[in-house]
Amino acid sequence: MTTILDPTSERVPATRSLTPRPASLDGLTVGLLDIGKPRGDVFLNRIEELLTANGTTVLRYRKPTFTKPAPIDLRQEIALNCDVVIEALAD
């Protein structure tokens, strides 16, 4: 089992298991989440170029601020529309 620590002030860390990674991205929709830190969009732009060149469907999302978790409505939208998510952390 892997322990993941959530830096958002949990007093008692929740236990979560990792979701298995897909063997391939063929036929899947990849969500790219920009958390709003400087140059995160540069990273995601390149990832989008590589994914779309391989025929992968890509949807882009952006958090309103990097200082707080993504709003619930944004998380729900991503969960409904994407099979896989890549989150950009940069500075």
C-alpha positions in Angstrom: 0.0 0.0 0.0 1.2 3.5 -0.8 0.6 6.4 1.6 -0.2 9.7 0.0 -0.1 12.8 2.2 -2.5 15.6 1.3 -1.0 19.0 2.1 -4.4 20.7 2.7 -4.5 20.5 6.5 -5.9 17.0 7.1 -5.6 16.3 10.8 -6.1 12.6 10.1 -4.8 11.6 6.6 -7.4 9.7 4.6 -6.3 6.3 3.2 -6.7 6.1 -0.5 -5.5 3.4 -2.9 -4.0 4.4 -6.2 -6.1 4.0 -9.3 -4.5 1.6 -11.8 -3.0 3.3 -14.8 -4.4 2.5 -18.2 -2.2 0.3 -20.5 -2.8 2.8 -23.3 -4.4 6.2 -23.9 -6.1 4.9 -27.1 -9.7 6.0 -27.1 -9.4 7.8 -23.8 -9.9 11.5 -23.0 -7.0 13.2 -21.2 -7.7 16.2 -19.0 -4.9 18.8 -18.6 -5.3 20.8 -15.4 -3.4 24.0 -15.0 -3.3 25.0 -11.4 -2.3 28.5 -12.2 1.3 28.6 -11.3 3.7 30.4 -13.6 4.8 28.4 -16.7 2.5 25.5 -16.0 0.7 26.3 -19.2 4.1 26.0 -21.1 4.4 22.4 -19.8 0.7 21.6 -20.6 0.9 23.1 -24.1 3.8 20.7 -24.9 2.0 17.7 -23.4 -1.1 18.7 -25.5 1.0 18.8 -28.7 2.4 15.4 -28.0 -0.9 13.8 -27.1 -2.9 15.3 -30.0 -0.2 14.2 -32.4 -0.9 10.7 -31.3 -4.6 11.1 -31.8 -5.5 11.5 -28.1 -8.5 13.6 -27.2 -7.4 16.4 -24.8 -9.5 18.8 -22.7 -8.0 21.8 -20.9 -9.0 23.0 -17.5 -7.6 25.7 -15.2 -8.1 26.3 -11.4 -9.0 29.8 -10.4 -6.1 30.0 -8.0 -3.2 27.7 -7.1 -3.6 28.6 -3.4 -6.7 26.5 -2.9 -8.0 23.1 -4.0 -10.0 23.0 -7.2 -13.7 23.9 -6.8 -16.0 20.9 -6.5 -17.8 21.8 -9.8 -14.5 21.8 -11.6 -13.5 18.5 -10.1 -16.9 17.0 -11.1 -16.6 18.3 -14.6 -13.2 16.8 -15.0 -14.4 13.5 -13.5 -17.3 13.3 -15.9 -15.4 14.2 -19.0 -11.9 12.7 -18.6 -10.5 9.2 -18.2 -7.0 10.4 -17.2 -5.8 13.8 -15.8 -2.4 15.4 -15.9 -1.9 18.3 -13.5 0.8 21.0 -14.1 2.9 22.1 -11.3 5.6 24.7 -12.3 7.3 27.9 -11.3 
